[in-house]
């Protein structure tokens, strides 16, 4: 059991240690933690093997079968929860939008499936939707699909208007009264004119088109996380507070689909949103300004050598970098 818990910690800390390390490097207020985050994965890896040995030493004759069964159940839980929840900090630090919007898609899909199924369920399609959940209907599934996709298009455009949602975190603080976030927005949060057939020119946020992909995933794939959880609960006769709130169910009924949505949000951002960001030079300059004076001079020399060897005519970036480093060296 100890080993299982540590396995979850290792799976969470090893990949997320890198993302948190990058965040601390880019944050002026958390730069003092870089020495710790740089070695975060080493700590997790060492603890992994120490507690593995400790777990084996806890095995007792006559109880091994029971201990191993508990151990494997812990591993299954870790694979279902921890391997997906490890993406949560990274998504949130990129901006509250990347956490709140996917979560809203799952809630909208669950609620609309409940109400559509309650009003028109089994009135058009008599065939059962899923044997694992007899109360689920085809009408509810299809109706929730259209409701969620439409909601994803308009709600993403609404959230795109607020920097509080779209700007990435600059620091981590428990103080509730923070200054308004200010940043260069990702192009997906900048309104653009589109010439649509039969409609003409309309002004939309590019994120609204991306939002359709989130609505599609939340309607077609994410619900199967809930169906899988239903199978586990039925197999072991464990039922959550399924009638706690109409359309929402219990705590686990809300979270089982969220786990799949978290992984999708991380994947989609990495492959379709991050490449559109335009602040790469600003991040590079910020990271360079946080180096020690000696390292800044070495970097300045190496950059100058690279420009000289490449015979480039683009001296503006080199000049800006040199000025930035000189100001930083003078300040230190």
Secondary structure, DSSP 8 states (H G I E B T S, - for coil): -HHHHHHHHHHHHHHHHHHHHHHHHH-SSSGGGHHHHTTHHHHHHHHHHHHHHHHHHT--TTTHHHHHHHHHHHHHHIIIIIHHHTTHHHHHHT-THHHHHHHHHHHHHHHHHHHHHHHHTTSS--S-S-TT-TT--HHHHHHHHHHHHHHHHHHHHHHTT-HHHHS--S-----SS---------GGGSEEEEEETTTEEEEEEHHHHHHHHHHHHHHHTTHHHHHHHHHHHHHTT----TTSSTTT-SHHHHHHHHHHHHHHHHHHIIIIIGGG---HHHHHHHHHHTS-HHHHHHHHHHHHHHHHHHT---HHHHHHHHHHHHHHHHH-
